[in-house]
Amino acid sequence: QVQLVESGGGLVQAGGSLKLSCAASGSIFSINTMGWYRQAPGKQRELVGTLTGAGRTNISDSVKGRFTISRDNAKNTVYLKMNTLKPEDAAVYLCNVNGLQYGARWFDLWGQGTQVTVSS
């Protein structure tokens, strides 16, 4: 089995910064794509950014230039550094990780979510 544990959310003033982490553990053979999504109350879940094992990134236009996604393959961890936060960035942030377990079983998992609140 594979587990994801997120951390790093919280309350921050507008203009501030936060860094989220999502660590994958368990029976992992390889990880393909790691990414972040967010969901605000009453809204659909939306992509924040993804990062493939080959280093290809896909960042939402709404956060481009303010948010940076990175990963530490040795730790099976993906990070989201959020700068210049705006009230409209407030949401539950969820990580998503997919890849292969030992035994060639594909996994595609969501983290438990971490709340980001931005005060104006």
Secondary structure, DSSP 8 states (H G I E B T S, - for coil): -EEEEEE--EEEETT--EEEEEEEEESEEEEEEEEEEEE-TTS--EEEEEE-TT--EEE-TTTTTTEEEEEETTTTEEEEEE-S--GGG-EEEEEEEEEEETTTEEEEEE---EEEEEE-
